[in-house]
Amino acid sequence: MRGLRYLAAFGLLSASTIAFADTVADTDNDATVQLNAGTVTVNITADLAFADQTVTGSDIILTNAATVPTIVVNDARGTGTGWTLSLQAGSFSDGTHSFDATNFTYINPTASPMGSVDWPGNDPSIDRYDNAQGLASAVNLLTAGTDEGMGNGTFGLDVGMFGLTIPATQKAGSYASDLTATVTYTPVQ
C-alpha cells in the first residue's frame, strides 16, 4: 500500500513538472545574405546567314535569312533599372571587295510581332518600326524598363527580321559583316 502512495505521489509530481515547463528561445540572431551586384553580358549565339546567291546583273533582294542567332542577355546587376539592346553591322567584305551595311536591314513591322522573348521575370519589349532600319547604324531591338529583363534571358530572332539588298554591281565573292550586339544601361553606383 505504501508503494502505491509513493507511485501516486510520483505521478502527480511528474505531471506538475511537465505542466509548468518554461519555453526558452534565442531571438538575437538572424539569417543573412549579402547580394553583390554583378554585371551585364550579351552574347550572339550563332552567325546570321542568308542562302547562297548567283550574280544576276540586277540588285539581289533577300528578305529571309536562312539561319538566325539567338541573342542572350544576362542582367546580373540586381538593380531593376532596365537597359536597351541594339544591333549594328559593319560593311560586308570578301577581303578585297565590299558593300555598305546600309543595305542590311532590320525589318520589324509594327503590325506583325516577330521574334521570341524569354526572361525569368518581366520580359523586355521588342522595339517596333514602321520601316526597315539599316544596320550600318545601331538599331534598338529590345528595351527593358524598370524591373524588366532582370536575370538571364533570350531574344530569339526570326528569319523574317532581316533583309539584305546586294547591289547589281557587286563582284562575286563570299562576303561577311561583323554583327555587334550592345547593351546600354546605367551602371551600378
Secondary structure, 3 states (H helix, E strand, C coil): CHHHHHHHHHHHHHHHHHHCCCCCCCCCCCCCCCCCCCCEEEEECCCCECCCCCCCCCCEEECCCCECCEEEEEECCCCCCCEEEEEEECCEECCCCEECHHHEEECCECCCCCCEEECCCECCEECCECCCEECCCCEEEEEECCCECCEEEEEECCHHHEEEEECCCCCCCCCECCEEEEEEECCCC
